[in-house]
Amino acid sequence: MEREWSPCRYHCPVHADVRGYIEAAAQGRFGEAIDIIRENLPFAAVCGRVCHHPCETNCRRKDVDDPVAIRHVKRFVAELQGAEGCTVHKPPAQDKARVAIVGAGPAGLSAALHLAKLGYRPTVLEKFPIAGGIPATAIPRYRLPLEVVQIDVDWIRAHGVELITGVEVGKDRSIQDLLGEGYEAVLVAAGLAASRTLPLPGSDHPRVHLALDFLTALNFGDRPDAGDDVLVIGGGNVACDAARSCVRLKPAARVRMMCLENEEEMPAWEWERREAEEEGVGIIFRRGPVKVILEGDRIVGLTTRGVTRVFDSEGRFDPQYDDTDLSDLQCDTVVIAIGQMANMGFARGSGLKAGPGGRLEYDPATHQGSLPNVFFCGEIVTPPGSVVEACAHGQRAAKAIHMYLSGKTIQIDDSLPPYIDTIQPETAEKVLKVCRQAIPTDPPQRRRKLFTEFERGYDEPAVLAEARRCMNCGSGAEVLTDKCAACLTCLRVCPFDIPVVTDVARIQSTLCQACGMCIAECPANAIIARGRDVGELVQHTAAALAKMNGREPKVIAYVCGHHAGAADWGGRVEGVEGVAEIYLPSTARLSSAELLHAFENGADAVIVVACPDAADRYPQTADRTRRRVNQARRLLQEAGLDGQALQLLEVADQGRQAIRAALAEAAGKTSAS
């Protein structure tokens, strides 16, 4: 089993290395950040806009101030890099079985990508003229522009995924046709592409719309007939999308939502509901529809009844009504948004068997239906969920298909490492408070009138500042107990009072804040950073110096990771001759011995770029860094060397240009001396 994960990674449905890509973004290494994201999440750009971000919900930073805005950092790097700026891992074409996938939504395309990386060349069939599923066809453009969806689709196709649009399986070709054409496995990822309706008297009126049809028509350029007084039945995210779209169609109209639930039970995500209310959408709680009221050929209202409960004692959906509590709500248009269902047309002529309740037979462990070579994934067999959950299920289905086609028993290991728990209050109090970067957003009165995107996203300085708020959970100190002398040094220097010393020191991963103070101070070198080897910094410093073959002085710059663009393990600084820059999560991790090793390995000068006291996220870091630099200078002078060859720069401006200018000036002084 692996070490504990950070909670952001554990709770992400695809288990993306959140800490890894946030750390890369914090250093301005955006290409690396998007590659880390896409290793697990094919729909990175889409999720940068519409993900429900359980990573943020479970971010330990929330116990200090506010969670890191992970989704917005992801959005920036995904859209900055585009499809062309991401690494494509396309293995050579292999003589493998052919796989057909029905549906080009997040689940289907994620499965296709996973299979392509395994050497298959999957074919994806999509009934719509565009790929992307609900994100492309029904999520409003003011939330998710089509060009953002296209970034992800293009990147997936670059891996050798064949996409055929405008083909409806079950109508144009059947599953049996596909099997007869030589496909050895078919994966159905058709999603929930149809709205559920209600058998209400009057619901066949042309101004009674089904939400998904309504939203899809808007996305394809039509303008459905929405009146001056709209009532949306439903309390979920699709209902919010429909209501907010009606506001934009007629900004002067009255638009209300009516749902069975009360305020706490309402299923829409909190921010969806808040944004709808900001735009003037009213919400009526605890009412259920009875009939559409007609006068001649006009809708004039909706008869409703009171709701006494929505869920039973076990939490199952089981609404109960008070038929003595009837009232009429005035409206001239009704939109029904009570949930989605599958269009089962794909099953025509397939030979697939239905189980109880008319649902197709499906084994969730193997993803197989009643035919062993027909598989299922996504919302067609799972409860309605999010884009990232669909991606995860598609990837799991691809693993099952690969095992099946390889002649193996389908057994997928879903076990996960444990994750680091919440930060303790006494520790949280000692962590530097840093305000979350505000999200630039159009005011409600402006966005009511436009179908263009209203959430502007971060610029580069905001992304760098926000990513640096990450506490690097799980990357802290680890004691090598066979080397520990129980000398109490770690206990003495830790600004968070985390180590416990008995026969040996112990540092609990759930508490450690990863400042690295104890690593640098331990006289026995008995403490390392999780995920790093003993002596790794010295090795990479030597490697960086070995690459510097010019006649200019060789300068190593150790840079605090809070500064933008720090290159991990010895990248050259653009525009500064003879300087190799090495990133450190914090200069608190840099020992006097490591500074001296740089000179032993051939450095003519060493520059330490640190944050001043007020700007450093860790208490005492600036003071400890000064002490170690001064100690190393004294040792250099005692050895007959120039102590001024070791410089400390405390740079408050963490931008790339400021760091480059400071390094250029410091390197110039070194050359002059």
Order of alpha helices (4+ residues) and beta strands (2+ residues): alpha-alpha-alpha-alpha-alpha-alpha-beta-alpha-beta-alpha-alpha-beta-alpha-beta-beta-beta-alpha-beta-alpha-beta-alpha-beta-beta-beta-beta-beta-beta-beta-alpha-alpha-alpha-alpha-beta-alpha-beta-beta-alpha-beta-alpha-beta-beta-beta-alpha-beta-alpha-beta-alpha
